[in-house]
Amino acid sequence: MTIANHWIPIEGWSKITPLAGVRPGEHVYALLTVGDSLIDEDIHEGDLLIFVCGRQSRPGDLCVVQTPLGLTAKFAHPNEEGEIVLKSANERIEEQIWPRTDVVIVGVVQRVERRRASQ
């Protein structure tokens, strides 16, 4: 599957509840979380991040971001030096700082869904 000219692997399917406020032409996707970088926001490994692809982000939004290291979900903060600072919600994980030209904000997270063990 290609999203905003970037490949996102599909590894499985889960049923999610509809997302309100989606405008015509917008696409909604879910990203399965891996790791504990968002744990302080009560987002756990295996949760689904429901995001709108291509939606304009605001500073501090939780975003799905394509970096040279791969796809990630972090809080995106542009700075005055022309960089994007990606912050986790885990004090043990250092922020990532990338030139704006090296990253693509794929979408803005609108909701988090906890997966059930049966899915």
HELIX and SHEET records of a PDB file:
HELIX    1   1 ILE A   39  GLU A   41  5                                   3    
HELIX    2   2 ARG A  100  ASP A  102  5                                   3    
SHEET    1   A 2 THR A   2  ILE A   3  0                                        
SHEET    2   A 2 HIS A   6  TRP A   7 -1                                        
SHEET    1   B 7 HIS A  27  LEU A  32  0                                        
SHEET    2   B 7 LEU A  48  CYS A  53 -1                                        
SHEET    3   B 7 VAL A 104  GLU A 113 -1                                        
SHEET    4   B 7 LEU A  62  THR A  67 -1                                        
SHEET    5   B 7 GLY A  70  PRO A  78 -1                                        
SHEET    6   B 7 GLU A  83  LYS A  87 -1                                        
SHEET    7   B 7 GLN A  96  PRO A  99 -1                                        
END                                                                             
